[in-house]
Amino acid sequence: LYISLNYMFFKKPLKVEKDENNRVPPGQTVTDKFPVLTDGPAPEVKKDEWVFEIKHENELLRSFNWEEFNNLKQETIETDIHCVTRWSKLDTVWTGVYIEDLLDGLVNEEKHKFVMAYCFGGYTTNLPLEDLLDKKGSVVTTFDGKDLEKDHGGPARLLVPHLYLWKSAKWVKGIHLGESDRPGYWEQYGYHMYGDPWKEQRFWYD
């Protein structure tokens, strides 16, 4: 696998800050940069071809094109993010749509307990549905007041900041709802099925 690890080659060391408010999980170092970690080249996704689909098994429940998505209520999300590669970035600002707004009226508590996020380029990651609701998960299209750059998942990515950042799938194009939890891309290679930064759940044996 080709892995872009340019976060390892900063000209300056990661910025270490005093964690006065207990905001940085164990094993993490704070940076004011935004490192990039990508398995292979970033896909080229045009906004006029972008679509976000919500499915259960093979049934399409709802879909949004770029215009429809941007006509939904857009929220400003201020949060810290934590990468499994041991960096954290504080006070990040995004805009996007909360997952519960995308799922409004669709959730069946008996059938829909887990989610698999699917992305342009073939990436997938799994999450419990409850970890995307109550404003815990969103699909975002801007970062720091600008359109989301391709290397950071543009035009749209999943944002689930209370879990390690590999769960915030880049170039997201949809979610599949289901009753069981299945491993996504990195989870098949030994990454933790859940990925709680505060418990250092980096790998399956953690």
C-alpha positions in Angstrom: 0.0 0.0 0.0 1.1 3.5 -0.8 0.8 5.8 2.3 1.4 9.5 2.1 3.1 10.3 5.4 4.0 13.9 4.9 2.9 14.6 8.5 6.2 13.0 9.4 8.3 15.5 7.6 7.4 18.9 9.1 10.1 21.5 9.0 9.1 22.4 12.5 8.3 20.0 15.3 4.7 19.5 16.4 3.4 22.3 18.6 3.0 21.2 22.2 0.5 23.1 24.3 -0.4 22.8 27.9 -3.7 20.9 28.2 -5.4 23.1 30.7 -8.9 21.9 29.9 -8.1 18.2 29.5 -8.8 18.4 25.7 -6.0 16.2 24.4 -6.3 12.4 24.7 -3.4 10.3 26.0 -0.6 9.7 23.6 -1.5 12.7 21.4 0.6 15.8 20.5 -1.0 19.1 19.5 -0.2 20.6 16.1 -1.3 23.9 14.5 -0.8 22.3 11.0 -3.3 20.0 9.3 -1.3 16.8 8.4 -2.5 14.6 5.5 -2.6 10.8 5.6 -3.9 9.1 2.5 -3.9 5.6 1.2 -3.2 6.3 -2.4 -4.0 9.4 -4.5 -7.0 11.6 -3.6 -9.9 11.0 -6.0 -11.0 13.8 -8.3 -14.7 14.4 -7.4 -16.6 17.1 -9.2 -19.4 18.9 -7.4 -21.8 18.5 -10.3 -21.2 14.7 -10.1 -21.3 14.4 -6.3 -24.2 12.6 -4.7 -24.8 11.4 -1.2 -26.9 8.3 -0.8 -28.5 6.7 2.2 -29.3 3.0 1.8 -30.5 0.0 3.7 -29.1 -3.2 2.1 -29.8 -2.6 -1.6 -32.7 -0.2 -1.0 -32.0 3.5 -1.7 -33.8 5.4 1.0 -32.8 9.0 0.1 -30.2 10.8 -1.9 -28.9 14.4 -2.3 -27.0 16.0 -5.1 -24.7 18.9 -4.4 -27.3 21.6 -4.8 -29.9 19.7 -2.7 -27.3 19.1 0.0 -26.3 22.8 0.2 -29.9 23.9 0.4 -30.2 22.0 3.7 -29.6 23.7 7.0 -25.9 24.3 7.2 -24.3 24.2 10.7 -21.1 25.7 12.0 -19.1 23.0 13.9 -16.3 24.0 16.2 -14.4 21.0 17.5 -11.0 19.3 18.3 -9.9 16.4 16.1 -7.5 13.5 16.9 -5.7 11.3 14.4 -4.7 7.8 15.1 -1.1 8.7 14.1 -0.9 10.7 17.4 -1.6 14.3 16.4 -4.4 16.5 17.6 -5.6 19.8 16.2 -7.7 22.0 18.4 -10.4 24.6 17.7 -11.1 23.5 14.1 -14.1 25.1 12.4 -16.3 23.4 9.8 -19.7 23.8 8.1 -22.0 21.0 7.1 -25.1 19.1 7.8 -25.8 16.9 10.8 -26.4 13.3 10.1 -29.7 13.3 11.9 -31.0 15.9 9.5 -30.0 13.8 6.6 -31.7 10.8 8.2 -34.9 12.7 9.3 -37.8 10.2 9.4 -35.7 7.3 8.0 -34.3 5.6 11.1 -35.8 2.2 12.1 -34.4 1.4 15.5 -34.8 -2.4 14.9 -33.1 -2.4 11.5 -30.7 0.5 11.7 -28.1 0.1 14.4 -24.8 0.4 12.5 -23.5 2.4 9.6 -21.0 1.7 6.8 -19.7 4.9 5.2 -18.8 4.6 1.5 -16.5 7.0 -0.3 -15.3 7.9 -3.8 -12.0 6.0 -4.3 -13.3 2.9 -2.5 -12.7 3.7 1.1 -15.1 2.5 3.8 -15.4 2.7 7.6 -17.9 1.4 10.1 -19.6 3.1 13.0 -22.5 2.6 15.4 -25.4 4.7 14.3 -25.8 6.3 17.7 -22.3 7.8 17.3 -23.6 9.8 14.3 -26.7 11.2 16.0 -27.4 13.9 18.5 -25.0 16.3 16.7 -22.1 13.9 17.0 -21.7 13.3 13.3 -22.0 15.4 10.2 -21.1 15.7 6.5 -19.0 18.8 6.1 -18.0 20.8 3.0 -15.9 23.6 4.3 -12.9 24.0 6.7 -11.8 27.3 8.2 -14.3 29.2 6.1 -13.1 27.7 2.7 -14.2 24.9 0.5 -12.8 21.6 1.8 -9.6 20.9 -0.1 -9.3 17.6 -2.0 -6.5 16.3 0.2 -8.7 16.7 3.2 -11.7 15.0 1.7 -13.3 17.6 -0.5 -15.8 18.3 -1.7 -17.4 16.5 1.3 -16.2 14.3 4.2 -17.7 12.7 7.2 -16.8 14.4 10.5 -17.1 12.3 13.7 -14.7 14.3 16.0 -15.2 12.2 19.2 -13.5 9.2 17.4 -10.1 8.9 15.7 -10.1 10.8 12.4 -9.9 7.7 10.2 -13.6 7.3 11.1 -14.3 10.8 9.5 -14.2 9.3 6.0 -12.9 11.5 3.3 -14.7 11.9 -0.1 -17.8 10.4 1.4 -20.6 9.5 -1.0 -23.1 7.7 1.2 -23.9 5.6 4.2 -25.5 2.1 4.4 -27.6 1.4 7.4 -27.7 -2.1 8.9 -28.3 -4.4 11.9 -24.8 -5.7 12.3 -21.3 -4.2 12.6 -18.8 -5.1 9.8 -15.2 -3.9 9.5 -14.4 -1.2 7.0 -11.2 -0.7 5.1 -8.7 0.0 7.9 -10.6 -2.2 10.3 -9.9 -5.1 8.1 -6.2 -4.4 8.5 -6.3 -4.4 12.3 -7.6 -1.0 13.2 -10.0 -0.9 16.1 -13.7 -1.4 15.3 -14.6 1.7 17.4 -11.6 4.0 17.8 -12.1 6.0 21.0 -9.1 8.4 21.4 -9.6 8.7 25.1 -9.2 4.9 25.5 -6.4 4.8 22.9 -8.3 2.3 20.8 -6.0 2.4 17.8 -5.8 -1.3 16.9 -8.0 -4.3 17.5 -5.8 -5.5 20.4 -6.1 -2.2 22.3 
